[in-house]
Amino acid sequence: CPYPDAYLGSVMSSAWFDMVFVQFYNNYCGLNAYPTWFNYNDWDNWAKTVSANKDVKIFIGAPGSSSAASTGYVNASTLQSIYNSVRSNYTSLGGIMTWDVSQARASGLASSIRSMLNSGGSCGSSGGSTTTLPSSTTSTTVITSTAAPITSTSTAAPITSTTSSAQPTSTSTGTCPVNGAGCTGNQQGCSGSSFALCNNGKWVLQSCASGTYCYLSGSTATCDWANGRPTTGCAISGTSLRKRQDLVKVNKITKPNLRPKPVKAAGNVATRVEFVVGDITDNTYTTALKISSLQSAFSGNWSISFTLPVGQTAESSSRGAVSISGNTVTIKSNPAAEKSKNMATTIKLVGTFTGDYVLPDSSSAKFTSN
């Protein structure tokens, strides 16, 4: 849900899409952050003003159960309340997507969503206090007259007040946007954990959600997790400072290894394994290890082993127990802690390295499940 998407932003602004499924979980702007940071209005604005297909439909992606995502799960009644609110205010809504369907069925959320979607009601006439519009009102008028922002993000309507008493009258130096300083047009900017909007020729700063920081993508300021990026820099759209370094030490990333490769399973589950770089701080790394089944769910009794590049060691993981023999790392699950069968899992691996950091070769990985 962070907008624009870090990987597909340029594609989505130029290519034709009929439907887009947005992951409103495992992010600061997820369903669990409604209404404060839930940012469906950002995606509606993309659909109406940026997308090549102005009739593109956006689906709210929701976790199928409390164990399907780290954050973002909401129960059926809360999901229905959010859905009704979005449906009343935005004609871009296409429906609801769940990850994944097996967990949604087991938890009962799937049947609740089916009942919700079958309950009827016309767009613009349900979901709280929104009133029924005259039949002659066009869809364009519906958006213009009823779409009050339901979230507080960097693309929300101009803010008219601020908690800071300082109101400088000088123009920003071009390094950092300053509360009350001069700006032009629709400029946006970042200053550490605060984002800035140009409101009637003056900068207005507002804090990002706790734990997130402001980053400028193109001309849009977005609050997001750091994921290895600087947390204290500044940027202003329309200046040479609009781009910020994406990773702390780019030279320590071996880009060819970022591409996922199919892996032959040593057990009974055909599996795909992918290593994705996370934070790199000094000589400590955090790498995401993604495991996904190609055919069927795997049980809670699983293990994965792979070869570490020279100069690396693994110290801990967010899931399972880590053991090392030579340069081979093995992570074994704790069956008692696994709640259900899954078709995918992500493990955070932490360790140290010397020299340049290189991602493990996924072709060395072996995954077993029984």
VOPAGU-2260 file (C-alpha; in pm, 1 decimal, decimal comma):
REM VOPAGU-2260
SITE   aa  ch    i         X         Y         Z
SITE  CYS   A    0       0,0       0,0       0,0
SITE  PRO   A    1     286,2     256,3      24,5
SITE  TYR   A    2     238,6     478,9    -279,0
SITE  PRO   A    3     400,0     491,0    -523,1
SITE  ASP   A    4     505,6     128,1    -527,5
SITE  ALA   A    5     884,4      96,3    -502,3
SITE  TYR   A    6     907,3    -175,9    -767,3
SITE  LEU   A    7     611,5    -119,0   -1000,5
SITE  GLY   A    8     557,5     256,8    -970,7
SITE  SER   A    9     689,1     345,2   -1317,4
SITE  VAL   A   10     507,4      51,7   -1477,1
SITE  MET   A   11     177,3     142,6   -1316,4
SITE  SER   A   12     202,9     500,7   -1437,2
SITE  SER   A   13     242,6     395,8   -1801,1
SITE  ALA   A   14      97,6      48,1   -1865,2
SITE  TRP   A   15    -267,4     -56,5   -1889,9
SITE  PHE   A   16    -416,6    -242,4   -1593,6
SITE  ASP   A   17    -771,5    -371,8   -1555,2
SITE  MET   A   18    -740,5    -462,5   -1186,8
SITE  VAL   A   19    -484,8    -388,8    -915,6
SITE  PHE   A   20    -466,6    -586,7    -590,8
SITE  VAL   A   21    -317,1    -368,6    -317,4
SITE  GLN   A   22    -152,8    -528,2     -11,9
SITE  PHE   A   23    -312,7    -345,3     280,2
SITE  TYR   A   24    -115,1    -548,2     533,5
SITE  ASN   A   25     246,0    -583,4     651,2
SITE  ASN   A   26     275,6    -207,6     595,5
SITE  TYR   A   27     214,4     104,2     802,4
SITE  CYS   A   28     -84,7     193,2     578,7
SITE  GLY   A   29    -267,4    -138,4     629,8
SITE  LEU   A   30    -622,2    -216,4     736,6
SITE  ASN   A   31    -515,7    -217,2    1101,0
SITE  ALA   A   32    -416,5     151,0    1061,7
SITE  TYR   A   33    -767,3     258,7     951,8
SITE  PRO   A   34    -863,0     540,0     946,2
SITE  THR   A   35    -545,7     729,6    1041,0
SITE  TRP   A   36    -290,9     591,5     794,0
SITE  PHE   A   37    -502,4     365,0     573,8
SITE  ASN   A   38    -439,5     521,5     233,2
SITE  TYR   A   39    -697,2     395,6     -16,0
SITE  ASN   A   40    -743,7     756,2    -129,9
SITE  ASP   A   41    -384,7     756,1    -263,1
SITE  TRP   A   42    -470,3     459,9    -483,6
SITE  ASP   A   43    -801,0     609,3    -591,5
SITE  ASN   A   44    -615,0     924,2    -694,1
SITE  TRP   A   45    -372,3     707,3    -893,9
SITE  ALA   A   46    -663,9     531,2   -1063,2
SITE  LYS   A   47    -839,8     854,2   -1158,0
SITE  THR   A   48    -547,1    1078,7   -1250,9
SITE  VAL   A   49    -239,9     864,4   -1331,4
SITE  SER   A   50    -347,9     521,3   -1453,9
SITE  ALA   A   51    -362,4     467,1   -1830,7
SITE  ASN   A   52    -698,4     298,0   -1770,5
SITE  LYS   A   53    -915,2     548,9   -1582,5
SITE  ASP   A   54   -1168,0     268,4   -1515,4
SITE  VAL   A   55    -915,0      43,3   -1342,5
SITE  LYS   A   56   -1054,8    -134,8   -1037,0
SITE  ILE   A   57    -869,7    -152,6    -705,7
SITE  PHE   A   58    -911,0    -450,4    -473,2
SITE  ILE   A   59    -848,8    -424,1     -99,1
SITE  GLY   A   60    -594,7    -691,5      -7,7
SITE  ALA   A   61    -663,6    -839,3     338,2
SITE  PRO   A   62    -496,6   -1119,0     540,9
SITE  GLY   A   63    -709,9   -1433,5     544,3
SITE  SER   A   64    -644,2   -1492,2     914,7
SITE  SER   A   65    -443,0   -1357,5    1204,6
SITE  SER   A   66    -154,9   -1591,0    1109,8
SITE  ALA   A   67    -152,4   -1494,9     741,1
SITE  ALA   A   68      38,0   -1168,6     794,0
SITE  SER   A   69     256,3   -1000,7    1052,4
SITE  THR   A   70      26,0    -696,3    1069,7
SITE  GLY   A   71    -293,7    -585,5     904,2
SITE  TYR   A   72    -543,5    -855,6     998,9
SITE  VAL   A   73    -889,1    -728,5    1096,2
SITE  ASN   A   74   -1197,0    -932,8    1176,5
SITE  ALA   A   75   -1494,3    -964,3     943,5
SITE  SER   A   76   -1703,8    -687,9    1101,5
SITE  THR   A   77   -1414,9    -438,9    1092,0
SITE  LEU   A   78   -1335,9    -532,4     732,9
SITE  GLN   A   79   -1698,8    -480,2     636,3
SITE  SER   A   80   -1702,7    -137,9     801,5
SITE  ILE   A   81   -1390,5     -31,9     610,4
SITE  TYR   A   82   -1522,4    -179,9     287,7
SITE  ASN   A   83   -1853,9       4,0     319,8
SITE  SER   A   84   -1675,9     332,4     386,0
SITE  VAL   A   85   -1449,8     291,4      82,6
SITE  ARG   A   86   -1740,1     180,0    -137,9
SITE  SER   A   87   -1939,3     487,3     -39,2
SITE  ASN   A   88   -1660,8     727,3    -126,9
SITE  TYR   A   89   -1467,9     577,9    -417,9
SITE  THR   A   90   -1601,7     433,3    -743,2
SITE  SER   A   91   -1262,6     275,4    -816,7
SITE  LEU   A   92   -1330,7      -4,5    -566,5
SITE  GLY   A   93   -1342,8    -348,1    -728,8
SITE  GLY   A   94   -1373,3    -576,1    -426,5
SITE  ILE   A   95   -1163,0    -766,4    -173,2
SITE  MET   A   96    -860,4    -994,5    -216,0
SITE  THR   A   97    -732,1   -1224,7      59,1
SITE  TRP   A   98    -396,1   -1385,5     128,9
SITE  ASP   A   99    -441,0   -1662,6     111,5
SITE  VAL   A  100    -766,2   -1832,5      25,2
SITE  SER   A  101    -689,7   -2145,8     229,7
SITE  GLN   A  102    -648,7   -1942,8     548,8
SITE  ALA   A  103    -949,3   -1723,9     467,1
SITE  ARG   A  104   -1167,5   -2033,0     432,6
SITE  ALA   A  105   -1034,4   -2194,0     749,4
SITE  SER   A  106   -1085,5   -1877,7     955,9
SITE  GLY   A  107   -1434,6   -1815,6     820,3
SITE  LEU   A  108   -1338,5   -1478,4     674,8
SITE  ALA   A  109   -1402,4   -1598,2     317,8
SITE  SER   A  110   -1766,7   -1682,8     387,8
SITE  SER   A  111   -1811,6   -1351,4     569,8
SITE  ILE   A  112   -1673,3   -1162,8     269,1
SITE  ARG   A  113   -1905,3   -1357,5      37,7
SITE  SER   A  114   -2204,4   -1256,8     249,4
SITE  MET   A  115   -2080,1    -899,8     258,8
SITE  LEU   A  116   -2048,3    -875,3    -119,0
SITE  ASN   A  117   -2385,9   -1043,7    -168,8
SITE  SER   A  118   -2558,8    -801,8      69,1
SITE  GLY   A  119   -2622,7    -557,2    -213,5
SITE  GLY   A  120   -2650,1    -182,6    -184,2
SITE  SER   A  121   -2550,2      72,1    -443,3
SITE  CYS   A  122   -2224,0     262,8    -447,9
SITE  GLY   A  123   -2255,4     604,5    -286,4
SITE  SER   A  124   -2555,5     506,4     -71,7
SITE  SER   A  125   -2410,0     286,9     202,5
SITE  GLY   A  126   -2138,4     292,3     463,9
SITE  GLY   A  127   -2220,2     530,5     742,0
SITE  SER   A  128   -2336,8     887,1     700,9
SITE  THR   A  129   -2304,7     922,3     324,4
SITE  THR   A  130   -2644,3    1010,9     181,6
SITE  THR   A  131   -2805,8     879,1    -134,5
SITE  LEU   A  132   -2721,7    1095,1    -433,2
SITE  PRO   A  133   -2974,4    1200,5    -697,6
SITE  SER   A  134   -2999,0     954,7    -986,3
SITE  SER   A  135   -2883,2    1223,5   -1229,0
SITE  THR   A  136   -2551,0    1271,4   -1048,3
SITE  THR   A  137   -2258,8    1146,2   -1255,0
SITE  SER   A  138   -1977,8     933,3   -1118,4
SITE  THR   A  139   -1744,4    1228,6   -1155,6
SITE  THR   A  140   -1966,5    1436,7    -929,0
SITE  VAL   A  141   -1978,5    1155,3    -675,8
SITE  ILE   A  142   -1602,0    1158,7    -641,8
SITE  THR   A  143   -1580,4    1536,9    -632,9
SITE  SER   A  144   -1854,9    1591,2    -379,4
SITE  THR   A  145   -1813,4    1300,0    -138,2
SITE  ALA   A  146   -1453,2    1185,3    -142,2
SITE  ALA   A  147   -1326,5    1343,3     177,1
SITE  PRO   A  148    -989,3    1186,6     261,8
SITE  ILE   A  149   -1019,3     892,8     501,7
SITE  THR   A  150    -649,2     893,7     585,2
SITE  SER   A  151    -376,5    1134,2     680,2
SITE  THR   A  152     -95,6    1094,0     427,3
SITE  SER   A  153     133,5    1308,8     222,6
SITE  THR   A  154    -126,1    1336,7     -54,1
SITE  ALA   A  155    -414,6    1447,0     168,9
SITE  ALA   A  156    -584,5    1785,5     145,4
SITE  PRO   A  157    -372,0    2085,9     256,4
SITE  ILE   A  158    -328,6    2109,1     632,0
SITE  THR   A  159    -429,8    2437,4     789,6
SITE  SER   A  160    -275,1    2400,7    1134,0
SITE  THR   A  161      46,8    2272,5    1287,3
SITE  THR   A  162     174,9    2188,8    1633,8
SITE  SER   A  163     488,3    2399,3    1583,7
SITE  SER   A  164     483,3    2760,9    1701,5
SITE  ALA   A  165     777,3    2859,2    1481,2
SITE  GLN   A  166     663,7    3022,2    1158,2
SITE  PRO   A  167     972,6    3138,7     966,6
SITE  THR   A  168     902,3    3376,9     685,5
SITE  SER   A  169    1223,4    3312,7     493,6
SITE  THR   A  170    1237,3    3086,3     190,4
SITE  SER   A  171    1361,0    2729,3     240,9
SITE  THR   A  172    1729,8    2694,6     169,6
SITE  GLY   A  173    1676,4    2419,0     -88,3
SITE  THR   A  174    1809,8    2163,4     159,7
SITE  CYS   A  175    1515,8    2105,2     393,2
SITE  PRO   A  176    1154,4    2224,8     382,1
SITE  VAL   A  177    1096,2    2454,7     681,5
SITE  ASN   A  178     757,1    2506,8     845,3
SITE  GLY   A  179     613,9    2837,2     719,0
SITE  ALA   A  180     895,4    2902,6     471,0
SITE  GLY   A  181     822,4    2984,4     109,6
SITE  CYS   A  182     755,4    2721,5    -157,6
SITE  THR   A  183     600,7    2715,5    -502,9
SITE  GLY   A  184     313,3    2536,3    -673,3
SITE  ASN   A  185     241,2    2180,7    -563,0
SITE  GLN   A  186     586,1    2105,0    -423,7
SITE  GLN   A  187     627,0    1826,0    -171,1
SITE  GLY   A  188     925,9    1751,9      48,1
SITE  CYS   A  189    1081,0    1539,8     320,9
SITE  SER   A  190    1267,0    1619,0     640,6
SITE  GLY   A  191    1358,2    1303,7     829,1
SITE  SER   A  192    1038,0    1162,0     975,5
SITE  SER   A  193     820,5    1453,2     857,2
SITE  PHE   A  194     665,1    1517,5     517,6
SITE  ALA   A  195     596,7    1864,9     379,0
SITE  LEU   A  196     322,6    2005,3     154,8
SITE  CYS   A  197     323,9    2342,3     -16,6
SITE  ASN   A  198       3,6    2513,7      95,5
SITE  ASN   A  199     -62,1    2856,1     -59,2
SITE  GLY   A  200     307,6    2928,1     -99,2
SITE  LYS   A  201     409,1    2812,3     251,1
SITE  TRP   A  202     552,4    2482,4     370,7
SITE  VAL   A  203     340,8    2282,5     617,0
SITE  LEU   A  204     515,7    1990,4     789,2
SITE  GLN   A  205     346,2    1689,7     945,0
SITE  SER   A  206     496,1    1385,1    1115,9
SITE  CYS   A  207     493,8    1039,4     959,2
SITE  ALA   A  208     352,3     745,7    1154,5
SITE  SER   A  209     572,6     618,3    1436,0
SITE  GLY   A  210     868,3     421,1    1304,3
SITE  THR   A  211     837,8     545,2     944,5
SITE  TYR   A  212    1029,4     812,7     755,3
SITE  CYS   A  213     965,8    1038,4     459,3
SITE  TYR   A  214    1106,8     953,9     115,6
SITE  LEU   A  215    1057,8    1141,4    -209,0
SITE  SER   A  216     965,7     931,5    -512,1
SITE  GLY   A  217     952,4    1151,1    -820,0
SITE  SER   A  218     760,1    1452,4    -696,3
SITE  THR   A  219     557,9    1268,0    -428,9
SITE  ALA   A  220     652,0    1251,9     -60,2
SITE  THR   A  221     570,5     914,7      96,7
SITE  CYS   A  222     605,7     785,9     453,7
SITE  ASP   A  223     754,9     436,3     463,3
SITE  TRP   A  224     976,5     200,0     663,5
SITE  ALA   A  225    1348,4     274,7     628,8
SITE  ASN   A  226    1459,1     -69,4     503,3
SITE  GLY   A  227    1822,3      39,6     504,2
SITE  ARG   A  228    1766,9     389,6     365,6
SITE  PRO   A  229    1882,4     710,1     539,9
SITE  THR   A  230    1644,2     836,5     809,4
SITE  THR   A  231    1770,6    1192,7     859,2
SITE  GLY   A  232    1796,2    1337,7     508,2
SITE  CYS   A  233    1593,7    1606,9     335,1
SITE  ALA   A  234    1447,0    1637,3     -12,6
SITE  ILE   A  235    1228,2    1882,6    -204,7
SITE  SER   A  236    1054,7    1806,7    -533,3
SITE  GLY   A  237    1166,2    2012,7    -829,8
SITE  THR   A  238    1524,0    2047,1    -702,7
SITE  SER   A  239    1843,8    1852,0    -747,2
SITE  LEU   A  240    1779,1    1693,7    -406,4
SITE  ARG   A  241    1466,9    1506,8    -515,8
SITE  LYS   A  242    1642,9    1166,7    -524,1
SITE  ARG   A  243    1769,6     995,0    -210,2
SITE  GLN   A  244    2003,6     698,8    -191,6
SITE  ASP   A  245    1793,9     382,9    -177,9
SITE  LEU   A  246    2037,5     171,4      22,0
SITE  VAL   A  247    2305,8     265,6     272,1
SITE  LYS   A  248    2582,1      79,5      89,5
SITE  VAL   A  249    2475,9       5,7    -264,6
SITE  ASN   A  250    2821,4    -128,1    -353,8
SITE  LYS   A  251    2765,1    -416,3    -114,5
SITE  ILE   A  252    2463,9    -547,7    -304,8
SITE  THR   A  253    2521,0    -807,7    -575,5
SITE  LYS   A  254    2227,6    -731,4    -803,3
SITE  PRO   A  255    2222,2   -1051,8   -1014,3
SITE  ASN   A  256    2147,7   -1253,0    -700,1
SITE  LEU   A  257    1829,9   -1053,6    -639,8
SITE  ARG   A  258    1657,6   -1254,4    -913,0
SITE  PRO   A  259    1465,8   -1554,2    -771,1
SITE  LYS   A  260    1556,1   -1898,6    -904,5
SITE  PRO   A  261    1355,7   -2224,1    -891,9
SITE  VAL   A  262    1488,0   -2471,5    -636,2
SITE  LYS   A  263    1469,8   -2849,4    -645,6
SITE  ALA   A  264    1306,3   -2979,4    -331,9
SITE  ALA   A  265    1491,3   -3250,5    -142,1
SITE  GLY   A  266    1163,6   -3360,1      11,7
SITE  ASN   A  267     808,2   -3394,9    -110,9
SITE  VAL   A  268     729,2   -3029,5    -183,4
SITE  ALA   A  269     826,8   -2850,4    -505,1
SITE  THR   A  270     951,6   -2518,2    -373,6
SITE  ARG   A  271    1078,1   -2178,4    -481,6
SITE  VAL   A  272    1334,5   -1998,3    -266,2
SITE  GLU   A  273    1435,0   -1634,7    -296,9
SITE  PHE   A  274    1686,2   -1422,8    -104,9
SITE  VAL   A  275    1615,4   -1049,4     -89,9
SITE  VAL   A  276    1849,8    -796,2      67,3
SITE  GLY   A  277    1722,4    -597,8     364,7
SITE  ASP   A  278    1920,8    -367,4     591,7
SITE  ILE   A  279    2299,4    -335,0     560,8
SITE  THR   A  280    2453,2    -150,8     857,7
SITE  ASP   A  281    2830,8    -153,2     894,4
SITE  ASN   A  282    2915,6    -526,3     881,4
SITE  THR   A  283    2573,4    -655,1     986,8
SITE  TYR   A  284    2317,8    -770,4     732,8
SITE  THR   A  285    1948,7    -857,1     742,3
SITE  THR   A  286    1823,8   -1072,5     455,1
SITE  ALA   A  287    1470,0   -1189,3     380,8
SITE  LEU   A  288    1445,4   -1556,9     291,4
SITE  LYS   A  289    1120,8   -1623,8     103,2
SITE  ILE   A  290     993,7   -1980,3      62,8
SITE  SER   A  291     689,4   -2061,4    -149,9
SITE  SER   A  292     538,7   -2393,9    -249,1
SITE  LEU   A  293     459,9   -2446,8    -615,6
SITE  GLN   A  294     209,5   -2727,8    -566,3
SITE  SER   A  295      78,5   -2786,1    -214,8
SITE  ALA   A  296      97,5   -2659,6     141,1
SITE  PHE   A  297     387,5   -2769,6     358,4
SITE  SER   A  298     352,0   -2876,7     718,4
SITE  GLY   A  299     490,9   -2719,5    1032,8
SITE  ASN   A  300     774,7   -2974,3    1036,6
SITE  TRP   A  301    1013,7   -2833,7     774,8
SITE  SER   A  302    1378,1   -2737,5     729,8
SITE  ILE   A  303    1583,2   -2543,7     477,6
SITE  SER   A  304    1957,8   -2544,5     420,3
SITE  PHE   A  305    2175,6   -2328,9     193,0
SITE  THR   A  306    2536,9   -2225,2     142,4
SITE  LEU   A  307    2663,1   -1891,9     273,4
SITE  PRO   A  308    2906,0   -1686,8      62,2
SITE  VAL   A  309    3266,0   -1661,4     183,3
SITE  GLY   A  310    3312,2   -1423,7     475,4
SITE  GLN   A  311    2955,6   -1451,2     606,5
SITE  THR   A  312    2801,5   -1604,1     914,4
SITE  ALA   A  313    2438,0   -1638,3    1020,6
SITE  GLU   A  314    2347,5   -1560,0    1380,2
SITE  SER   A  315    1970,3   -1570,7    1416,7
SITE  SER   A  316    1641,1   -1597,9    1229,7
SITE  SER   A  317    1289,8   -1473,7    1296,1
SITE  ARG   A  318    1149,8   -1823,8    1253,8
SITE  GLY   A  319    1297,4   -2163,1    1337,3
SITE  ALA   A  320    1634,4   -2256,0    1488,4
SITE  VAL   A  321    1961,8   -2176,7    1309,2
SITE  SER   A  322    2261,6   -2411,3    1297,7
SITE  ILE   A  323    2585,3   -2382,0    1096,9
SITE  SER   A  324    2820,4   -2652,9     971,5
SITE  GLY   A  325    3112,1   -2505,7     779,6
SITE  ASN   A  326    2949,5   -2259,6     539,3
SITE  THR   A  327    2614,5   -2444,2     530,6
SITE  VAL   A  328    2325,1   -2290,0     723,1
SITE  THR   A  329    2024,1   -2495,7     828,9
SITE  ILE   A  330    1701,5   -2350,3     967,0
SITE  LYS   A  331    1460,9   -2598,4    1126,4
SITE  SER   A  332    1104,7   -2517,1    1219,6
SITE  ASN   A  333     951,2   -2560,2    1559,9
SITE  PRO   A  334     642,9   -2770,8    1477,9
SITE  ALA   A  335     478,5   -2672,9    1806,3
SITE  ALA   A  336     494,6   -2305,7    1706,2
SITE  GLU   A  337     356,0   -2353,6    1353,5
SITE  LYS   A  338     -17,2   -2289,6    1367,0
SITE  SER   A  339    -122,6   -2423,8    1027,2
SITE  LYS   A  340      -9,9   -2545,1     690,8
SITE  ASN   A  341     120,3   -2273,8     461,1
SITE  MET   A  342     213,2   -2231,9      98,1
SITE  ALA   A  343     457,6   -1950,6     168,8
SITE  THR   A  344     666,2   -1807,5     448,2
SITE  THR   A  345     922,5   -1530,3     494,3
SITE  ILE   A  346    1214,0   -1562,0     738,0
SITE  LYS   A  347    1438,4   -1275,2     845,7
SITE  LEU   A  348    1800,5   -1388,4     864,8
SITE  VAL   A  349    2055,9   -1179,3    1057,7
SITE  GLY   A  350    2434,2   -1217,4    1048,9
SITE  THR   A  351    2769,1   -1051,9     985,9
SITE  PHE   A  352    3002,9   -1034,5     685,8
SITE  THR   A  353    3349,3    -918,9     583,5
SITE  GLY   A  354    3437,2    -752,5     255,1
SITE  ASP   A  355    3149,0    -701,6      12,1
SITE  TYR   A  356    2806,7    -839,6      99,7
SITE  VAL   A  357    2673,1   -1101,6    -142,9
SITE  LEU   A  358    2333,3   -1269,1    -127,2
SITE  PRO   A  359    2335,4   -1650,3     -91,5
SITE  ASP   A  360    2289,7   -1841,6    -416,5
SITE  SER   A  361    1934,6   -1977,3    -407,6
SITE  SER   A  362    2038,4   -2273,6    -626,0
SITE  SER   A  363    2221,9   -2410,0    -320,7
SITE  ALA   A  364    1901,6   -2422,7    -115,9
SITE  LYS   A  365    1731,6   -2749,4     -19,4
SITE  PHE   A  366    1387,8   -2751,3     140,2
SITE  THR   A  367    1221,3   -3046,8     308,6
SITE  SER   A  368     877,9   -3091,8     466,3
SITE  ASN   A  369     714,2   -3396,8     622,0
